[in-house]
Amino acid sequence: MIKTFTSSIGIPILLAAVSIPAFAELGNPRVNQLGYIPNGPKVATYANHSSSPLNWQLWQGNQLVKSGTTVPFGNDEASGEYVHQIDFSSVTTTGDEFKLRIGNDSSYPFEINADTFMAATFDSIRYFYHNRSGIEIETQYTGGGHGSYASDSKWARPAGHLNVSPNKGDNNVACWPGTCDYSLNVTKGWYDAGDHGKYVVNGGISAWKLLNAYERSRYWGDNTDFPAPGSANRITPFADDMLNIPESGNNVPDILDEARWQLEFLLAMQVPDGKELAGMVHHKMHDEAWTGLPLAPHEDPNTRFLVPPSTAATLNVAAVGAQCARIWDRFDPAFANRCLSVAEKAWNAAKAHPNMIYGNDYNNGGGGYDDLNVADEFSWAASELYITTGQSKYLADINTNLAAPEWGWQGTQAAGVMSLATVTSYSNSGLRAQAQQSIIARANDLLLISQGEGYQIPLNVDSFYWGSNSVIGNFMILLGLAYEFTDNQDYLNAVGRGLDYLFGRNALSKSYVTGYGQNATKQPHHRFWAGALNNNYPWAPPGALAGGPNSGLEDEVSQAALNGCQSTPQTCYVDDIGAWSTNEITINWNSALFWVLAFYDEYARQDTALNHVPVANVTVTPTTGTAPLRVTFDASASTDADGDELTATWDFGDGTSGEGMVVDHLYTQAGRFGSIGEISDGNGGKVGVITFIEITGDQSNTLPVAKLSASTKTGPAPLTVQFDGSESYDNDGDPLTYHWLVNNQLVGISSQLSYTFTNVGAYFVELIVNDGKADSVAAMTTINVTPPVTTGDLSCSVSTNTWSNGYTASVKVTNQGSTTLNSWQVNLLLPAGHTISNTWSASFDTTKSPIVVSNAGWNGTLAPGASVEFGFQAGFTGSYSAPSCQ
């Protein structure tokens, strides 16, 4: 039966005869409590056990705007709810005080405006100024900058850790006792999270996200290229004088000034020349013991120490230093040169010390940030250095495959892939296209996951662990880039739905961003923003992202409040300042939030009056050869979103130049030439592309080309590696001879080599190819042999839950010994045809066979008789056979 009634404005409304609860529930339907943008998706989620469609209404004040029926989704495992979807994307009305209603239930109010996310964008980046170390936080800079709140003295504080009592200070920090004989000045940087520690491996990826957001932006990012900030649509966080920070107005984009504060800390953490391990970078620095809450930075009385260097930290600095060098080259060449010098020194040091792995040591007083696999950091650093320098020596370490299910401070390979995909200043090697395709493929996986979830987010039931909101944020970055590469609206809509989740469209109807929404996080775990504990301390300003639901419940407050939530992990969250495992805030989480907000706000406030920088599409053929060599530079496929006619000028790198969208140039001398093409739209928009041309000088006899591949580059001893040089060739057709050297010792003379490394260490492998005419060339790679995998007194068992072509597996590891283990490691044997798509609660090294699985940072301690569980999701082809472990 259908019932009708007429609204106050005379619109007939049809209501299905479906049972609706008599009581009124506020916050259901679940909505983005901040709001929506006119040109983006507008979806809500309604929790109700009815399996039939339900009638919904969208009201603005007393005006009915739109009505429709829900689409039942069904049971959502992560929330434990039966949910319905509401899509009102067709609504074009703008304003505030919108509410969705179903029967007596009502959503929280929200707005629909083009600038809905503008203030949140600016507030999310203001987070970093508030958490600076080594500088007074002045009242005049505590607010404003196009954000949602005014400056206020309650957020001001003296400079932290500057050797003013009771601080011991950061300007002369010694190494952890017994680990080195020097001190470093590391006063700058951002406090990492709720504590006062500063960590290179988390600080590096956090700075990278801000810098990548700047590099991604379609604008150049300074006041000469941006319209004057008079129109709201033309306000951008990527220009100077926008963020209300002490450096505003210095003709450098404020976002770069903010990132530089962190970069100065990262650069300062490098081991000095003349010292053992020179060039390596200290993993972190923090107090000798944990401090309590509340505690402002300038009140911290503890001595602080440098934790020993690690390969992971060193590669973080190599990567971000290279990124810094190419960005600051146009603003501060001296700083750019310093960044590149530190980056290259760090790279060389990491290559010399590839196995300095930080485990779970020195964790009293600071977060662990252990990282047992650094292959991803090598790929990231190599990508950034190659983009900046164009030197082919970095190519061997670059991996554009995004097989890892997620990325973040511990899994950084995706950062290098994203830089390769977005930055155009590198030679035409095909890497950019490969990188973009990898990101698009990963984004497609994320779309599939979100389609199977009731709240339409790219997280399944097993992915709600520490910092789950950051996982969503990082995934939205990949989805945003996929949209930019394809213009496929599905990716952009997925970004919008992810933001909806963070701002309240979730099982708790909770906005996880402070200051945004009627039911927003108020008590993030933070030592200074501790008003919940003491009125002498401030509450958090708007714009801080809480870690979010975490079924691990590692802290006592969360355990007491949420015990039993694990079966519905999206509900494993408590807004309490003591709940550090669900409610902490960190720089890497907020950097992801800023990246996504800046991207989405830019899309929302698109203004056709703005001039867009051209998109360069340049081919150069050939890039190698003997002199004289005629090279064609072709920019004819470049495009401009404004329809402006494009022109191109060329610096060929040999002292000559040219003009034209397609030009030929004759190189007459041998050498390596960096050619620069500048594509201009004639309206102030320019983009440059660098290509490296290598010319040999012998016209009568060309050098052979050496090509080397290795079946693996890392693994436990003894490690057998298959080397192949058979793709080497000589353009003259001369027969080739092959010489293989391991650490400068001859080990083989054929085109292929099988070699077993029996001892742990780094091995330098070189293939020398000779054409019989006294011409030799070499190809090189490094093999890292790790300690043999031993399981000690561990036992493990695997249980699976299968379906037609996939399964989830739970692995239980038990300490059968008599002593407590501080870390554990087991081998996972995966049958042929099985592919892992997702993992949780452990670190998986899939480059090894069998797969080596190690504890996560939080579950390494295993008492005698105690057990820990981790899991993974996999697909398979053919008939199913069970995985096993040992």
QUIRA-V435188 format. One record per pair of residues at least 4 apart in sequence whose ideal C-beta (glycine too) atoms are under 6 Angstrom apart, sorted by the first residue. I is the first residue (numbers start at 1). J is the second residue. If there is no record, write none. Layout:
i: [I I]
j: [J J]
//
This chain:
i: [1 2 3 4 4 5 6 7 7 7 11 13 15 16 18 18 18 20 24 25 26 27 27 28 28 29 29 29 29 30 30 30 31 31 31 31 32 32 32 32 33 33 33 33 33 33 33 34 34 35 35 35 35 36 36 37 37 38 38 40 41 41 41 42 42 43 44 44 45 45 45 46 46 46 47 47 49 51 53 53 54 54 55 56 56 56 56 56 57 57 57 58 58 58 58 59 59 60 60 60 61 65 66 66 70 70 71 72 73 73 73 75 76 76 76 77 78 78 78 79 79 79 80 83 94 94 96 97 98 99 99 99 100 101 108 111 114 114 115 117 117 117 117 118 119 119 120 120 121 121 121 121 122 122 122 123 123 123 123 124 124 124 124 124 125 125 126 127 127 127 128 128 129 131 131 132 133 133 133 133 134 134 134 134 135 136 136 137 137 138 139 139 139 140 141 141 142 142 142 142 143 143 143 144 144 145 145 146 148 149 154 155 155 157 158 160 160 161 161 161 162 163 163 166 167 168 170 170 171 171 172 173 173 173 173 173 173 174 175 175 175 176 176 176 179 182 184 186 186 186 188 188 188 189 189 189 190 190 191 192 192 192 192 192 193 193 194 194 194 196 196 197 197 198 199 199 199 200 200 200 200 200 201 201 201 201 201 202 202 202 203 204 204 205 205 206 206 206 207 207 207 207 208 208 208 209 209 210 210 210 211 211 212 213 213 214 214 214 215 215 216 217 218 218 219 220 221 221 222 223 223 225 226 227 229 233 233 237 237 237 238 238 239 240 240 240 241 241 242 243 245 247 248 252 252 252 263 266 267 269 269 270 270 271 271 271 271 271 273 277 279 279 279 280 280 280 281 281 281 281 281 282 282 282 283 283 283 283 284 285 285 286 286 287 287 287 287 288 288 288 288 289 289 290 291 293 293 293 294 294 294 294 294 295 295 296 307 310 310 311 311 311 311 312 312 312 314 314 314 315 315 315 317 317 318 318 318 318 319 319 319 321 321 321 322 322 322 322 323 324 324 325 325 325 325 326 328 328 328 329 329 347 354 354 357 358 359 359 360 360 360 360 363 368 370 371 372 372 373 376 376 376 377 378 379 379 379 379 379 380 380 380 380 382 382 382 383 383 383 383 384 385 385 386 387 387 387 390 390 390 396 400 400 400 400 402 402 402 402 404 405 406 407 407 407 408 409 417 417 419 420 420 420 421 421 421 424 424 425 427 427 428 428 428 431 436 439 439 439 440 442 443 443 443 443 446 446 447 449 449 450 450 450 450 453 455 456 457 457 458 459 462 464 464 464 464 465 465 466 466 466 467 468 468 469 469 469 469 470 470 472 473 473 473 474 476 476 476 477 479 479 479 480 480 482 483 483 489 495 500 501 501 502 503 503 503 504 504 504 507 507 509 510 511 511 511 512 512 512 513 514 514 514 514 515 516 521 521 523 523 523 523 524 524 524 524 524 525 525 525 525 529 529 530 531 531 531 532 540 544 545 545 545 546 547 549 549 549 549 550 550 550 551 551 551 553 553 553 554 554 555 555 555 557 557 557 558 558 558 558 558 559 561 562 562 565 565 573 574 574 579 580 594 597 611 611 611 611 612 612 613 613 614 614 614 614 614 614 614 615 616 616 616 616 617 617 618 618 618 619 620 620 621 623 624 625 626 626 626 627 627 627 627 627 627 628 628 629 629 630 630 631 632 633 633 634 635 635 635 635 636 636 638 638 640 640 640 644 644 644 646 646 647 648 648 648 649 649 650 650 650 651 651 652 652 652 653 653 653 654 658 667 670 670 670 671 672 673 674 674 675 675 676 676 677 678 678 679 680 681 696 701 702 702 703 703 704 704 704 704 704 705 706 706 706 706 706 706 707 707 708 708 708 708 709 710 710 710 711 711 712 713 714 714 715 715 716 716 716 717 717 717 718 718 719 719 720 721 721 722 723 724 725 725 725 726 728 730 730 730 734 734 736 737 738 739 739 740 740 740 740 741 741 742 742 742 743 743 748 757 757 760 760 761 762 762 763 764 765 765 766 766 767 768 768 769 770 771 789 789 791 793 793 794 794 795 795 796 796 796 796 797 798 798 798 798 798 799 800 800 801 801 802 802 805 806 808 809 809 810 810 811 811 812 812 813 813 813 814 815 815 815 815 818 820 821 822 823 823 824 824 825 826 826 827 827 828 828 828 828 829 829 830 830 831 833 833 833 834 834 835 836 836 837 838 839 839 840 841 841 842 842 842 843 844 845 846 848 855 855 859 862 876]
j: [17 14 15 12 14 13 12 11 13 64 64 67 55 55 50 52 54 103 104 105 106 108 509 47 105 44 46 100 107 45 505 509 44 107 110 505 500 503 504 505 108 110 503 504 511 517 518 503 516 110 111 112 116 42 112 116 604 94 114 496 89 493 496 88 89 87 86 100 83 455 505 70 84 102 81 83 82 72 69 70 70 102 69 68 70 86 100 102 64 67 101 65 66 88 100 64 99 65 95 98 97 93 88 91 84 86 85 84 83 85 454 82 81 83 454 461 461 569 570 507 568 570 568 454 112 113 111 109 110 106 107 109 107 106 518 116 604 605 232 121 597 600 601 601 147 148 516 597 237 597 598 601 145 146 147 147 148 542 543 543 590 593 594 597 237 594 147 543 544 590 190 258 245 190 191 261 160 161 189 191 159 162 187 188 159 158 159 156 157 156 151 153 156 151 244 245 151 152 155 156 149 150 151 151 244 243 244 235 542 542 538 538 541 296 298 297 298 167 169 170 169 169 171 301 300 303 186 187 185 187 183 183 184 186 285 304 306 183 179 180 306 305 307 362 308 275 268 265 268 285 261 264 265 198 262 265 262 587 196 197 198 199 202 587 584 586 525 526 584 297 300 286 366 285 203 284 369 204 269 281 313 316 312 313 316 369 409 369 409 588 262 316 320 409 588 587 588 591 259 262 263 320 212 320 415 591 595 255 259 591 259 323 216 595 598 221 238 255 422 423 422 238 612 613 238 225 238 253 253 239 240 684 239 234 235 605 607 242 255 598 253 255 253 251 253 254 248 249 254 254 254 257 254 256 257 331 324 317 342 281 282 281 342 275 277 278 280 309 278 309 345 346 349 309 314 349 309 313 314 317 346 306 307 309 307 310 313 358 307 304 306 365 366 291 302 304 365 302 303 305 365 364 365 365 295 527 530 533 527 530 533 534 537 299 527 528 362 356 358 350 354 356 374 371 374 377 346 349 350 350 377 381 321 346 343 346 347 381 380 381 384 339 342 343 343 384 385 388 384 328 339 336 339 340 388 388 332 335 336 333 336 381 762 784 372 370 370 823 368 370 822 860 368 857 857 410 843 854 845 411 412 413 412 397 397 398 399 413 416 412 413 415 416 394 397 398 398 416 419 420 419 389 394 394 419 423 426 426 427 692 781 417 434 435 438 414 417 438 442 411 838 471 411 414 474 474 588 435 438 423 431 432 435 435 436 439 616 689 690 691 692 619 620 691 435 485 478 481 482 482 478 478 479 482 491 458 475 494 458 460 456 457 458 494 457 501 497 472 501 475 463 840 468 549 551 569 550 552 550 552 581 547 548 549 512 545 547 548 589 592 498 592 593 596 592 495 498 596 595 491 494 495 495 599 491 491 492 493 600 505 505 506 512 511 516 517 509 511 517 570 571 519 519 516 517 520 521 546 548 545 521 540 542 544 542 520 546 575 532 575 576 577 540 544 546 583 585 577 580 583 584 538 540 537 537 538 539 577 544 585 589 590 593 583 584 569 570 572 573 572 581 582 566 569 572 558 559 562 581 858 579 580 581 576 578 579 562 574 579 581 582 563 574 572 574 571 572 582 579 582 583 584 598 601 642 683 684 685 641 642 685 687 638 640 646 679 681 685 687 639 638 679 687 689 637 638 635 677 689 634 633 691 632 693 694 629 696 699 702 667 668 669 670 695 697 666 668 667 695 664 666 665 664 650 663 662 648 661 677 679 661 662 646 679 644 646 681 681 682 683 679 681 680 661 677 679 659 678 658 663 677 657 676 656 665 675 673 674 675 673 663 695 695 696 697 695 694 693 690 692 691 693 688 690 689 686 688 687 686 685 703 773 731 732 775 777 730 736 769 771 777 729 728 767 769 777 778 779 727 728 725 767 779 781 724 721 723 781 721 722 721 783 784 847 719 848 786 788 789 760 785 788 756 758 757 785 756 755 783 754 753 752 738 751 767 751 769 734 736 771 771 772 769 770 751 749 768 747 748 753 767 746 766 747 763 765 763 764 753 763 785 785 787 785 782 784 783 782 781 783 778 780 779 776 778 777 776 775 827 852 826 816 817 813 824 814 816 811 813 826 885 812 809 811 883 884 885 810 807 809 807 808 807 880 875 875 873 871 872 869 871 870 885 867 869 824 826 868 867 821 862 864 866 864 863 862 860 855 860 855 862 854 853 885 850 886 850 851 853 885 850 884 834 883 881 876 877 878 874 876 875 872 874 873 873 844 872 871 856 870 853 856 870 854 853 852 851 852 859 860 868 866 880]
//
